Amino acid sequence: METLKVGDKATVDTFGGLLACKVLAIRSSTAFEHGAVAPSTSVTVRVMLTGRSAERHGFVRGEAFDIASIHVMPRTCVARRKYCTRIHPYMVEVPR
């Protein structure tokens, strides 16, 4: 099974489609969700876009931002077909 680690090339799932990025940091924390404390993992990524892709997604190349780990997957887990995109299972490695 693939693992998302710091330094990997990854893909972020956004409203505009899949966005190419690189993982800068992975942090684990506890978040307050729906009246209960739940563990969550946050990922800091840097956008790696050029040309029309950057304009379409609304991001700037080199921009870094934090996002929940559920929206970030390794590029090797993304399988594109003619009419669909499938994301294979993966794990997130949180450094200690």
Beta strands, then each sheet from edge to edge (+ up, - down):
strand 1: 2-4
strand 2: 9-14
strand 3: 17-33
strand 4: 36-47
strand 5: 64-68
strand 6: 72-74
strand 7: 78-80
strand 8: 85-87
strand 9: 90-92
sheet 1: 1+ 9+
sheet 2: 5+ 4- 3+ 2- 6+
sheet 3: 7+ 8-
end
